Amino acid sequence: MDADDLERRCRTGAGWIPSELVERLLERGHAAVVAEQAGCGQWWCARAWAGVLAGQGRLEEALEVLAPYAATTWWTAVVEVAELLEGGGRAEEALDAVRARMALGHPRALECYARLLARHGRAQEAFDLLLPHADEHGRVEALVDVAHAAGRDEEAAALLEARIAGHRCTDPPWCCDGVDADTALGLLATIRERQGRVDDALDLLRRRRVVWLNGRNQPADLLARHGRFQELYAYAKACGDAEALEPLARVLEGRGDIEAAIAVYRWEELPASGHPNAAFAHARLLARHGRGEEAVAVLREQADQRPGEDWILHVLAELCLEQGLPAEGLAHLDALAARRGGEEEWELYRIRLPLLAARDGVDTALRQARAHPEADTPYAACDLARLLAGAARTDEVVALLGRHAVPRWHTTTLAGHLIDLDRVPDALALLQCAEDFSEGWFHQREERDHR
């Protein structure tokens, strides 16, 4: 093993038993197989087996499992070792492990080391360590994280204010190592909020070019966290975005005021029906509180308004299944198929299969599906196998999937069902065949690119 090869395999999955299959092996009582594979270069097996051992209080044995991987200086393994040591009350050894990798120059080691210091009462040391690197992406975020524990929020804030005032982004975030003005504004807002200066934090967030981060509207979240609901309504109306009301609905639901939370999405001046994501949140809220028919109606309206957006159809079908209303979903799909001339490509047809199975039974759904022109394709086989698996007909699943020689994503599914049948050697052999195919393809591509 070497670090570069481990990193490549981690990114591509080439040659490794996938983590979900490792979990399946453990759940089915095949811990000995996982332990054996952990010693054969199978990282996900090693990680899982080390976790099992540590959970049993056998920390030294867990560390021995990970030792060959960490010895390559591969960062992922080093972090895993450090986490086990920290979790086992051996913080100094965890620090030593990360510090050794930091000395070799891994780009994420410094911030990891600093956060580890801060968690164990050495926040001042962590802040001083990060301070010379405050203009670097990732490290400035770590600096802000440790500043509060170090009692140096104002020092971190001054650095961010200087960054905001003195830098003009031309191609954010690439022109400034990731520490663009938006990043600096957001981090400064974090400091101001934890200092109780909510108005200042709000002003900073509103100055950002993009107020959405990780699917969340930051000013709206801030207003909701601090119970400033009237301002939140005004803000949502000003930006014309029903999604900005979602934080308010979450807060109200958390307080147990379900009717008020639902009413948020029915606000006449900014109805959720105008935005599919807000409508989805509205439907899920209704479903969580026993109002399934209303939830389905909300999503059917969205599907009518946007007939070309298949993701809405998937969500509608799933909701109909959850609520025991498969006929509702099928009626909508039938109407859509009629508008499209009665023809459905498999990508659309597959949505109806679980609904058919729920209404008419698995055999009826399979019989109808097999009449589809694309039924004998690898991608259709996966959908049909899912129906059979839901009915616990695992032998039929294996027979069906085994007829198709397809890439790794399909092989993983088949291997999982072989494990369910206690055919573990067959599952491992199948994964090895997929690895031989993937490696051959990878090397062919490398040779082609080299030429």
DOVO-807547 format. One record per residue (C-alpha): x, y, z; residue in one letter. Coordinates in steps of 0.2 Angstrom, whole numbers. Each point is the difference from the previous one (the first is absolute). Layout:
residues N
- px:py:pz:code
- X:Y:Z:A
...
//
This chain:
residues 451
- px:py:pz:code
- 0:0:0:M
- 5:18:-3:D
- -9:16:4:A
- -3:5:-19:D
- -8:-17:-4:D
- -10:0:16:L
- -7:18:-4:E
- -4:-5:-18:R
- -9:-16:6:R
- -10:11:12:C
- -5:12:-13:R
- -5:-13:-13:T
- -4:-15:10:G
- 11:-11:-11:A
- 4:-16:9:G
- -9:3:16:W
- -15:-8:8:I
- -12:15:1:P
- -4:6:17:S
- -18:-5:-1:E
- 4:-18:-4:L
- 12:0:15:V
- -14:6:11:E
- -11:-14:-7:R
- 14:-13:3:L
- 0:5:19:L
- -19:1:1:E
- -1:-18:-7:R
- 13:-7:12:G
- 15:-1:-11:H
- 12:10:11:A
- 14:-13:-3:A
- -1:4:-19:V
- 1:19:4:V
- 15:-3:12:A
- 9:-11:-13:E
- -3:13:-14:Q
- 6:14:11:A
- 17:-8:-1:G
- 0:-2:-19:C
- 0:19:-4:G
- -19:2:1:Q
- -1:17:8:W
- -19:1:4:W
- 2:-17:8:C
- 14:6:10:A
- -9:16:6:R
- -16:-10:4:A
- 10:-14:9:W
- 10:13:10:A
- -16:8:5:G
- -7:-16:6:V
- 15:-4:11:L
- 1:17:7:A
- -18:-1:5:G
- 4:-16:9:Q
- 14:9:10:G
- 14:-8:-10:R
- 8:16:-6:L
- 17:-7:-2:E
- -6:-13:-12:E
- -10:13:-9:A
- 16:10:-3:L
- 9:-15:-6:E
- -13:-2:-13:V
- 2:17:-7:L
- 19:1:3:A
- 5:-6:-18:P
- -11:13:-8:Y
- 6:14:11:A
- 18:-5:-2:A
- -2:6:-19:T
- -3:17:7:T
- -17:0:-9:W
- -10:14:8:W
- -17:-9:1:T
- 8:-14:10:A
- 10:12:11:V
- -16:9:5:V
- -9:-16:4:E
- 14:-5:11:V
- 0:17:9:A
- -19:-1:2:E
- 2:-17:8:L
- 13:6:12:L
- -10:16:5:E
- -15:-11:3:G
- 10:-11:11:G
- 6:14:11:G
- 17:1:-8:R
- 0:17:-6:A
- 19:3:0:E
- 3:-15:-11:E
- -13:6:-12:A
- 9:17:-1:L
- 16:-9:-3:D
- -8:-10:-14:A
- -7:16:-9:V
- 16:10:4:R
- 11:-13:-9:A
- -11:2:-15:R
- 0:18:1:M
- 19:0:-1:A
- -1:-8:-17:L
- -11:14:-6:G
- -17:-7:-2:H
- -12:15:-5:P
- -13:-4:13:R
- 11:-6:14:A
- 3:17:8:L
- -19:4:2:E
- -3:-17:7:C
- 14:1:12:Y
- -6:17:6:A
- -18:-5:3:R
- 7:-15:10:L
- 10:11:11:L
- -15:11:3:A
- -11:-14:5:R
- 12:-5:13:H
- 3:17:9:G
- 13:7:-11:R
- -10:13:-10:A
- 13:14:2:Q
- 14:-11:-7:E
- -12:-5:-15:A
- -4:18:-3:F
- 18:5:-1:D
- 4:-15:-11:L
- -13:5:-13:L
- 3:19:1:L
- 14:1:-13:P
- -12:-10:-12:H
- -15:11:2:A
- -1:4:-19:D
- -1:-18:-5:E
- -17:-9:-3:H
- -4:-13:13:G
- 12:7:12:R
- -9:16:3:V
- -16:-10:3:E
- 10:-10:13:A
- 6:17:8:L
- -17:6:2:V
- -5:-17:8:D
- 13:1:13:V
- 0:19:3:A
- -15:-1:12:H
- 8:-13:11:A
- 16:10:0:A
- -9:16:5:G
- 6:8:-16:R
- -15:4:-10:D
- 4:18:-3:E
- 17:-4:-6:E
- -7:-12:-13:A
- -14:13:-5:A
- 13:13:-3:A
- 9:-12:-12:L
- -16:-3:-9:L
- -5:18:-1:E
- 17:4:-8:A
- -2:-13:-12:R
- -17:6:-5:I
- 6:18:-1:A
- 16:-3:-9:G
- -4:-13:-13:H
- -10:2:-17:R
- -5:-17:-6:C
- 1:-2:-19:T
- -4:-18:-2:D
- -6:-7:17:P
- 5:-11:8:P
- 15:-4:-11:W
- 8:17:0:C
- 3:-1:19:C
- 4:-17:5:D
- -18:-3:5:G
- 0:14:12:V
- -11:11:-10:D
- -11:14:7:A
- -15:-11:1:D
- 9:-12:11:T
- 8:13:11:A
- -18:9:2:L
- -7:-17:5:G
- 13:-4:13:L
- -1:18:7:L
- -18:-2:2:A
- 3:-16:10:T
- 10:9:12:I
- -12:14:2:R
- -14:-11:3:E
- 8:-10:14:R
- 5:17:7:Q
- -19:4:1:G
- 2:13:-14:R
- -14:-7:-11:V
- -4:16:-9:D
- 18:2:-5:D
- 1:-19:-6:A
- -16:3:-10:L
- 7:15:-9:D
- 16:-10:-4:L
- -10:-14:-7:L
- -10:12:-11:R
- 16:7:-7:R
- 5:-17:-8:R
- -2:-3:-18:R
- -9:-16:3:V
- -10:-2:16:V
- -4:-19:-3:W
- 13:-12:7:L
- -2:-19:0:N
- -18:2:-5:G
- -5:12:14:R
- -4:18:0:N
- 13:7:12:Q
- -10:16:5:P
- -16:-9:2:A
- 8:-13:11:D
- 7:13:11:L
- -16:9:2:L
- -9:-16:4:A
- 13:-5:12:R
- -3:16:10:H
- -19:0:-1:G
- -1:15:-11:R
- -15:-6:-10:F
- -7:16:-6:Q
- 16:5:-7:E
- 2:-17:-8:L
- -17:2:-9:Y
- 5:17:-6:A
- 17:-6:-6:Y
- -8:-15:-10:A
- -12:12:-8:K
- 13:12:-5:A
- 11:-14:-8:C
- -16:-8:-7:G
- 5:-17:5:D
- -11:-12:9:A
- 15:-11:4:E
- 6:14:12:A
- -15:-5:11:L
- 5:-18:3:E
- 11:5:15:P
- -15:8:9:L
- -11:-16:-4:A
- 14:-11:8:R
- 0:11:16:V
- -18:0:2:L
- -1:-19:-3:E
- 13:-3:13:G
- -10:10:12:R
- -15:-11:-3:G
- -10:14:-9:D
- -4:-11:-15:I
- -15:10:-7:E
- 11:16:0:A
- 14:-9:-9:A
- -12:-6:-13:I
- -7:17:-2:A
- 17:7:-4:V
- -1:-10:-17:Y
- -17:7:-3:R
- 4:18:2:W
- -10:9:-14:E
- 13:13:-4:E
- 14:-13:-3:L
- -8:-18:-3:P
- 11:-15:1:A
- -9:-6:-16:S
- 10:11:-10:G
- 17:-8:5:H
- 2:-19:-2:P
- 12:-2:15:N
- -11:10:11:A
- -15:-11:-5:A
- 10:-15:3:F
- 4:6:18:A
- -18:4:2:H
- -5:-18:-5:A
- 12:-8:11:R
- -6:10:15:L
- -18:-5:-4:L
- 5:-18:-1:A
- 10:0:16:R
- -16:5:9:H
- -13:-12:-7:G
- -7:11:-14:R
- 6:-12:-14:G
- -14:4:-13:E
- 3:19:2:E
- 19:-4:-3:A
- -3:-9:-16:V
- -12:14:-6:A
- 14:12:2:V
- 13:-10:-10:L
- -13:-5:-13:R
- -3:19:-3:E
- 19:2:-2:Q
- 1:-15:-12:A
- -14:8:-11:D
- 9:16:-1:Q
- 17:-8:-4:R
- -4:-16:-10:P
- 18:-1:-7:G
- 8:-1:17:E
- 2:-18:4:D
- 7:3:17:W
- -17:7:6:I
- -8:-16:-7:L
- 12:-11:10:H
- -4:10:16:V
- -19:-1:-3:L
- 1:-19:-3:A
- 10:-3:16:E
- -12:11:10:L
- -15:-10:-7:C
- 8:-16:5:L
- 4:6:17:E
- -18:6:3:Q
- -8:-16:-7:G
- -7:9:-15:L
- 8:-9:-15:P
- -15:3:-11:A
- 2:19:1:E
- 18:-1:-6:G
- -5:-12:-14:L
- -15:11:-6:A
- 12:15:-2:H
- 13:-11:-9:L
- -14:-6:-12:D
- -6:17:-4:A
- 18:6:-3:L
- 3:-15:-12:A
- -16:4:-9:A
- 6:17:-3:R
- 16:-7:-7:R
- -9:-11:-12:G
- 0:-15:11:G
- 19:-4:-2:E
- 11:0:16:E
- 19:-2:-1:E
- 6:-11:14:W
- 7:14:10:E
- -18:6:2:L
- -8:-17:0:Y
- 10:-6:14:R
- -8:12:12:I
- -17:-9:-1:R
- 7:-17:4:L
- 0:1:19:P
- -18:8:-1:L
- -6:-15:-11:L
- 8:-12:12:A
- -9:8:15:A
- -17:1:-9:R
- 0:-16:-10:D
- 14:-11:7:G
- 18:-3:-5:V
- -4:-13:-13:D
- -12:11:-10:T
- 13:14:1:A
- 13:-11:-7:L
- -11:-7:-14:R
- -4:17:-6:Q
- 18:6:1:A
- 6:-14:-10:R
- -10:5:-14:A
- 9:17:-1:H
- 12:1:-15:P
- 15:4:12:E
- -4:-13:13:A
- 15:-11:-5:D
- 13:13:4:T
- 12:1:14:P
- -8:16:7:Y
- -17:-8:-1:A
- 6:-16:9:A
- 5:11:15:C
- -17:7:2:D
- -9:-17:-2:L
- 13:-8:12:A
- -5:14:13:R
- -18:-6:-2:L
- 4:-18:3:L
- 12:5:15:A
- -15:9:8:G
- -10:-16:-1:A
- 15:-10:8:A
- 2:-10:-16:R
- 19:1:1:T
- 4:-16:-11:D
- -10:8:-14:E
- 10:16:2:V
- 16:-9:-1:V
- -5:-9:-16:A
- -7:16:-8:L
- 16:10:4:L
- 12:-14:-5:G
- -6:1:-18:R
- 7:17:-2:H
- 19:3:-1:A
- 0:18:5:V
- 11:13:9:P
- 4:1:18:R
- -15:9:6:W
- -11:-16:-6:H
- 13:-12:7:T
- -1:8:17:T
- -19:-3:1:T
- 2:-18:-6:L
- 14:-3:13:A
- -11:6:14:G
- -14:-12:-4:H
- 13:-14:-1:L
- 5:5:18:I
- -18:-1:5:D
- 0:-18:-6:L
- 16:-4:9:D
- 9:-2:-16:R
- 14:11:6:V
- 14:-9:-10:P
- -10:3:-16:D
- -3:18:5:A
- 19:3:2:L
- 4:-9:-16:A
- -13:11:-9:L
- 8:16:7:L
- 17:-6:-5:Q
- -6:-3:-18:C
- -7:18:0:A
- 17:6:6:E
- 9:-9:-14:D
- -11:9:-12:F
- 2:17:8:S
- 18:-1:1:E
- 2:-6:-18:G
- -11:15:-5:W
- 10:12:11:F
- 17:-6:-7:H
- -7:1:-18:Q
- -5:18:3:R
- 17:4:7:E
- 9:-7:-15:E
- -12:9:-12:R
- 3:16:9:D
- 18:-2:0:H
- 0:-3:-19:R
//
